[in-house]
Amino acid sequence: MKALTIRQLPPEVADAIDKAAARNRTSRNKAVIGLLEQVVRSPKKPVLYHDLDRLAGAWSEKEARDFDRHLAKQRTIDKELWQ
């Protein structure tokens, strides 16, 4: 089994380790291993981004139609390139 040394552990992380060790009545080492196993085994949740929310619904009907029209031009397949 591999050994690992962790330096400059943030105080809030150290506190979480200490609390997990006390809660489970185990050593800090076993608490760290348990916490790492939880993270590795837990299912990944999809990340939701909200940085473009302010743009949703911001276009007029005409702007949306113009965008779709220009996008349709880009989606046209040039048959000469695919011979």
KOLBAKOL-40029 format. One record per residue: residue number from 1; z, x, y of N, C-alpha, C, CB in turn. Coordinates in steps of 0.001 Angstrom, whole numbers, plus 500000, padded with zeros to 6 digits. Each point is the difference from the previous one (the first is absolute). Glycine has a CB too. Layout:
+-----+--------+--------+--------+--------+--------+--------+--------+--------+--------+--------+--------+--------+
! seq !   n.zz !   n.xx !   n.yy !  ca.zz !  ca.xx !  ca.yy !   c.zz !   c.xx !   c.yy !  cb.zz !  cb.xx !  cb.yy !
+-----+--------+--------+--------+--------+--------+--------+--------+--------+--------+--------+--------+--------+
! NUM !      Z !      X !      Y !      Z !      X !      Y !      Z !      X !      Y !      Z !      X !      Y !
...
+-----+--------+--------+--------+--------+--------+--------+--------+--------+--------+--------+--------+--------+
END
This chain:
+-----+--------+--------+--------+--------+--------+--------+--------+--------+--------+--------+--------+--------+
! seq !   n.zz !   n.xx !   n.yy !  ca.zz !  ca.xx !  ca.yy !   c.zz !   c.xx !   c.yy !  cb.zz !  cb.xx !  cb.yy !
+-----+--------+--------+--------+--------+--------+--------+--------+--------+--------+--------+--------+--------+
!   1 ! 500000 ! 500842 ! 498823 ! 500000 ! 499158 ! 501177 ! 500000 ! 500886 ! 501237 ! 501215 ! 498157 ! 498762 !
!   2 ! 498031 ! 501459 ! 502257 ! 499876 ! 500801 ! 501212 ! 501179 ! 499791 ! 500936 ! 497529 ! 499876 ! 499781 !
!   3 ! 502790 ! 501160 ! 500965 ! 501037 ! 499940 ! 501026 ! 499325 ! 499978 ! 501365 ! 501664 ! 501229 ! 498518 !
!   4 ! 499008 ! 498160 ! 502447 ! 499442 ! 499851 ! 501329 ! 501103 ! 500214 ! 501026 ! 498238 ! 498398 ! 499149 !
!   5 ! 501468 ! 502387 ! 501867 ! 500925 ! 500191 ! 501110 ! 499427 ! 499293 ! 501217 ! 500816 ! 502223 ! 499072 !
!   6 ! 500003 ! 496969 ! 501560 ! 499556 ! 499274 ! 501194 ! 500787 ! 500521 ! 501192 ! 499403 ! 497928 ! 498642 !
!   7 ! 499873 ! 502521 ! 502382 ! 500635 ! 500524 ! 501208 ! 499811 ! 499019 ! 501137 ! 499615 ! 502362 ! 499240 !
!   8 ! 501280 ! 497705 ! 501729 ! 499926 ! 499203 ! 501229 ! 499896 ! 498504 ! 499701 ! 498908 ! 501939 ! 501142 !
!   9 ! 501957 ! 497608 ! 497979 ! 500050 ! 498594 ! 499640 ! 500511 ! 499193 ! 501188 ! 500385 ! 500587 ! 497570 !
!  10 ! 498869 ! 498408 ! 502892 ! 500466 ! 499192 ! 501122 ! 501323 ! 499307 ! 499667 ! 497616 ! 499653 ! 500715 !
!  11 ! 503268 ! 500223 ! 500268 ! 501322 ! 499415 ! 499745 ! 499946 ! 498600 ! 499389 ! 500834 ! 501345 ! 501895 !
!  12 ! 498215 ! 497817 ! 498533 ! 499938 ! 498643 ! 499454 ! 499584 ! 500006 ! 498528 ! 499441 ! 499141 ! 502286 !
!  13 ! 499759 ! 501839 ! 497329 ! 499603 ! 500125 ! 498592 ! 501186 ! 500488 ! 499175 ! 497608 ! 500485 ! 500671 !
!  14 ! 503121 ! 500484 ! 499848 ! 501192 ! 500501 ! 499318 ! 501018 ! 498879 ! 499824 ! 499605 ! 502294 ! 500959 !
!  15 ! 500560 ! 496864 ! 500073 ! 500932 ! 498871 ! 499892 ! 499554 ! 499017 ! 498924 ! 500571 ! 500260 ! 502425 !
!  16 ! 498131 ! 499469 ! 497502 ! 499483 ! 499082 ! 498986 ! 500238 ! 500554 ! 498598 ! 498262 ! 499190 ! 501623 !
!  17 ! 501595 ! 502119 ! 498216 ! 500255 ! 500637 ! 498703 ! 501469 ! 499889 ! 499648 ! 498096 ! 501591 ! 500368 !
!  18 ! 502765 ! 498700 ! 500604 ! 501442 ! 499909 ! 499757 ! 500414 ! 498584 ! 499632 ! 500362 ! 501880 ! 501597 !
!  19 ! 499075 ! 497127 ! 499086 ! 500327 ! 498601 ! 499695 ! 499525 ! 499615 ! 498604 ! 499849 ! 499448 ! 502438 !
!  20 ! 498951 ! 501002 ! 497195 ! 499483 ! 499704 ! 498657 ! 500861 ! 500660 ! 498936 ! 497679 ! 499809 ! 500927 !
!  21 ! 502758 ! 501417 ! 499335 ! 500859 ! 500706 ! 499039 ! 501335 ! 499282 ! 499850 ! 498895 ! 502181 ! 500594 !
!  22 ! 501694 ! 497384 ! 500523 ! 501288 ! 499298 ! 499940 ! 499839 ! 498644 ! 499309 ! 500743 ! 501166 ! 502113 !
!  23 ! 498192 ! 498119 ! 498226 ! 499760 ! 498674 ! 499426 ! 499843 ! 500068 ! 498478 ! 498907 ! 499302 ! 502151 !
!  24 ! 500414 ! 501731 ! 497378 ! 499747 ! 500145 ! 498564 ! 501009 ! 500904 ! 499296 ! 497605 ! 499637 ! 500487 !
!  25 ! 503360 ! 500863 ! 500291 ! 501031 ! 500916 ! 499460 ! 499353 ! 501151 ! 499233 ! 501628 ! 498082 ! 499837 !
!  26 ! 497490 ! 502608 ! 500876 ! 499275 ! 501111 ! 499386 ! 499897 ! 501154 ! 500996 ! 498691 ! 498396 ! 498537 !
!  27 ! 500701 ! 502689 ! 501054 ! 499847 ! 501164 ! 500875 ! 498872 ! 499772 ! 501000 ! 500856 ! 501499 ! 498169 !
!  28 ! 499127 ! 499330 ! 502860 ! 498906 ! 499934 ! 500972 ! 498662 ! 500292 ! 499320 ! 501580 ! 500704 ! 501837 !
!  29 ! 498421 ! 500264 ! 497274 ! 498775 ! 500367 ! 499287 ! 499430 ! 498804 ! 499242 ! 500842 ! 502356 ! 499786 !
!  30 ! 500013 ! 496945 ! 499460 ! 499527 ! 498836 ! 499251 ! 499590 ! 498874 ! 500940 ! 501493 ! 500636 ! 498094 !
!  31 ! 499191 ! 499245 ! 503037 ! 499635 ! 498976 ! 500981 ! 498616 ! 500278 ! 500561 ! 502417 ! 499662 ! 500578 !
!  32 ! 497305 ! 501597 ! 499738 ! 498672 ! 500367 ! 500525 ! 498923 ! 499700 ! 498962 ! 501035 ! 501802 ! 501435 !
!  33 ! 499216 ! 498574 ! 497324 ! 499030 ! 499736 ! 498931 ! 499770 ! 498502 ! 499856 ! 500715 ! 502097 ! 498804 !
!  34 ! 500364 ! 497120 ! 501222 ! 499876 ! 498550 ! 499888 ! 499198 ! 499398 ! 501143 ! 502169 ! 499969 ! 498809 !
!  35 ! 498100 ! 500490 ! 502419 ! 499260 ! 499487 ! 501157 ! 498517 ! 500371 ! 499922 ! 502092 ! 500171 ! 501380 !
!  36 ! 497622 ! 501053 ! 498209 ! 498601 ! 500415 ! 499861 ! 499287 ! 499194 ! 498914 ! 500633 ! 502305 ! 500765 !
!  37 ! 500059 ! 497451 ! 498123 ! 499399 ! 499194 ! 498928 ! 499699 ! 498583 ! 500466 ! 501227 ! 501375 ! 498319 !
!  38 ! 499659 ! 498051 ! 502490 ! 499756 ! 498654 ! 500528 ! 498720 ! 499960 ! 500829 ! 502473 ! 499572 ! 500021 !
!  39 ! 497348 ! 501441 ! 500819 ! 498821 ! 500042 ! 500860 ! 498733 ! 500177 ! 499167 ! 501391 ! 500957 ! 501864 !
!  40 ! 498654 ! 499919 ! 497157 ! 498820 ! 500276 ! 499184 ! 499628 ! 498799 ! 499136 ! 500614 ! 502425 ! 499983 !
!  41 ! 500367 ! 496874 ! 499517 ! 499735 ! 498891 ! 499080 ! 499767 ! 498672 ! 500695 ! 501369 ! 501183 ! 498352 !
!  42 ! 498992 ! 498709 ! 502917 ! 499845 ! 498714 ! 500682 ! 498523 ! 499743 ! 500280 ! 502296 ! 500226 ! 501039 !
!  43 ! 497284 ! 498501 ! 498860 ! 498590 ! 499688 ! 500268 ! 499670 ! 500252 ! 501469 ! 500015 ! 498279 ! 498156 !
!  44 ! 498786 ! 502189 ! 502061 ! 499551 ! 500293 ! 501361 ! 499660 ! 498696 ! 500718 ! 499113 ! 502257 ! 499267 !
!  45 ! 501419 ! 497587 ! 501923 ! 499696 ! 498820 ! 500808 ! 498842 ! 500339 ! 500927 ! 502409 ! 499188 ! 499888 !
!  46 ! 496665 ! 499874 ! 500286 ! 498897 ! 500283 ! 500919 ! 500523 ! 500126 ! 501434 ! 498399 ! 498765 ! 498481 !
!  47 ! 500995 ! 502122 ! 502265 ! 500396 ! 500220 ! 501382 ! 499219 ! 499044 ! 500887 ! 500544 ! 502432 ! 499538 !
!  48 ! 500174 ! 496848 ! 501316 ! 499355 ! 499097 ! 500941 ! 499996 ! 500650 ! 501374 ! 500720 ! 497970 ! 498664 !
!  49 ! 498116 ! 502105 ! 501927 ! 499874 ! 500583 ! 501331 ! 499808 ! 498878 ! 501014 ! 499010 ! 502134 ! 499047 !
!  50 ! 501573 ! 498036 ! 502121 ! 499910 ! 498996 ! 501044 ! 499437 ! 500572 ! 501297 ! 501923 ! 498824 ! 498954 !
!  51 ! 497477 ! 502348 ! 500986 ! 499529 ! 500652 ! 501215 ! 498777 ! 499329 ! 500616 ! 500907 ! 502100 ! 499091 !
!  52 ! 498387 ! 497062 ! 500160 ! 498823 ! 499325 ! 500544 ! 500224 ! 498496 ! 500195 ! 498586 ! 501729 ! 498890 !
!  53 ! 502653 ! 497815 ! 500933 ! 500294 ! 498572 ! 500117 ! 499612 ! 499436 ! 501362 ! 501860 ! 500317 ! 498388 !
!  54 ! 498291 ! 500467 ! 502660 ! 499711 ! 499502 ! 501350 ! 498516 ! 499684 ! 500179 ! 501925 ! 501341 ! 500870 !
!  55 ! 497223 ! 499200 ! 498249 ! 498562 ! 499752 ! 500096 ! 499562 ! 498739 ! 499254 ! 499678 ! 502452 ! 500211 !
!  56 ! 501149 ! 497068 ! 498891 ! 499627 ! 498832 ! 499195 ! 499819 ! 498783 ! 500903 ! 501251 ! 500931 ! 498010 !
!  57 ! 497590 ! 498456 ! 501880 ! 499714 ! 498808 ! 500790 ! 499676 ! 500283 ! 501452 ! 501475 ! 498795 ! 498485 !
!  58 ! 498268 ! 502462 ! 501856 ! 499770 ! 500359 ! 501399 ! 498551 ! 499800 ! 500430 ! 501849 ! 501637 ! 499803 !
!  59 ! 497221 ! 498229 ! 499254 ! 498592 ! 499847 ! 500345 ! 499667 ! 498537 ! 500257 ! 499442 ! 502024 ! 498629 !
!  60 ! 499597 ! 497786 ! 502240 ! 499446 ! 498661 ! 500193 ! 499032 ! 499727 ! 498848 ! 500248 ! 500140 ! 502552 !
!  61 ! 499315 ! 498613 ! 497331 ! 499030 ! 499649 ! 498952 ! 498708 ! 500799 ! 500175 ! 500988 ! 497681 ! 499854 !
!  62 ! 498578 ! 502482 ! 501391 ! 498765 ! 500746 ! 500272 ! 500158 ! 501460 ! 499598 ! 499462 ! 498438 ! 501892 !
!  63 ! 501665 ! 502169 ! 498437 ! 500230 ! 501407 ! 499624 ! 500007 ! 500157 ! 498481 ! 501330 ! 500354 ! 502112 !
!  64 ! 499273 ! 498705 ! 497193 ! 500037 ! 500063 ! 498536 ! 498594 ! 499877 ! 499422 ! 502313 ! 499016 ! 500010 !
!  65 ! 496877 ! 500057 ! 500530 ! 498629 ! 499852 ! 499516 ! 499185 ! 501258 ! 500272 ! 500144 ! 497531 ! 500381 !
!  66 ! 500005 ! 503041 ! 500826 ! 499276 ! 501235 ! 500341 ! 500391 ! 501137 ! 499056 ! 499891 ! 499271 ! 502409 !
!  67 ! 501389 ! 500842 ! 497307 ! 500473 ! 501044 ! 499088 ! 499377 ! 499816 ! 498617 ! 502168 ! 500164 ! 501285 !
!  68 ! 497873 ! 498606 ! 498216 ! 499429 ! 499724 ! 498678 ! 498505 ! 500301 ! 499966 ! 501742 ! 498240 ! 499643 !
!  69 ! 497566 ! 501451 ! 501441 ! 498567 ! 500262 ! 500066 ! 499720 ! 501501 ! 499940 ! 499685 ! 497898 ! 501340 !
!  70 ! 501068 ! 502885 ! 499422 ! 499811 ! 501450 ! 499990 ! 500402 ! 500605 ! 498652 ! 500409 ! 500042 ! 502477 !
!  71 ! 500627 ! 499419 ! 496938 ! 500438 ! 500487 ! 498697 ! 498955 ! 499698 ! 498929 ! 502393 ! 499675 ! 500691 !
!  72 ! 496959 ! 499190 ! 499397 ! 498955 ! 499644 ! 499029 ! 498865 ! 501005 ! 500037 ! 500593 ! 497583 ! 500239 !
!  73 ! 499085 ! 502927 ! 500940 ! 498946 ! 501022 ! 500110 ! 500392 ! 501263 ! 499229 ! 499337 ! 499082 ! 502259 !
!  74 ! 501931 ! 501277 ! 497811 ! 500466 ! 501205 ! 499315 ! 500028 ! 499823 ! 498492 ! 501351 ! 500559 ! 502003 !
!  75 ! 498775 ! 498237 ! 497551 ! 500082 ! 499724 ! 498557 ! 498630 ! 499875 ! 499342 ! 502156 ! 498852 ! 500421 !
!  76 ! 496780 ! 501215 ! 500351 ! 498652 ! 499913 ! 499457 ! 499698 ! 501260 ! 499184 ! 499260 ! 498555 ! 501954 !
!  77 ! 500204 ! 501247 ! 496862 ! 499682 ! 501116 ! 499114 ! 498587 ! 500478 ! 500294 ! 501558 ! 499115 ! 498214 !
!  78 ! 498305 ! 502168 ! 502030 ! 498686 ! 500595 ! 500233 ! 499413 ! 500340 ! 498634 ! 500679 ! 500941 ! 502294 !
!  79 ! 498369 ! 498257 ! 497249 ! 499466 ! 500162 ! 498650 ! 499285 ! 501323 ! 499813 ! 499775 ! 497549 ! 499866 !
!  80 ! 499686 ! 503030 ! 501198 ! 499315 ! 501289 ! 499882 ! 500991 ! 501118 ! 499641 ! 498278 ! 499220 ! 501677 !
!  81 ! 502962 ! 500650 ! 498779 ! 501003 ! 501017 ! 499675 ! 500477 ! 499908 ! 498559 ! 500707 ! 499968 ! 502373 !
!  82 ! 499104 ! 498866 ! 496988 ! 500539 ! 499767 ! 498660 ! 498909 ! 499962 ! 498929 ! 501872 ! 498737 ! 501049 !
!  83 ! 497055 ! 501977 ! 499157 ! 498936 ! 500045 ! 498993 ! 500227 ! 501144 ! 499043 ! 498398 ! 498990 ! 501617 !
+-----+--------+--------+--------+--------+--------+--------+--------+--------+--------+--------+--------+--------+
END
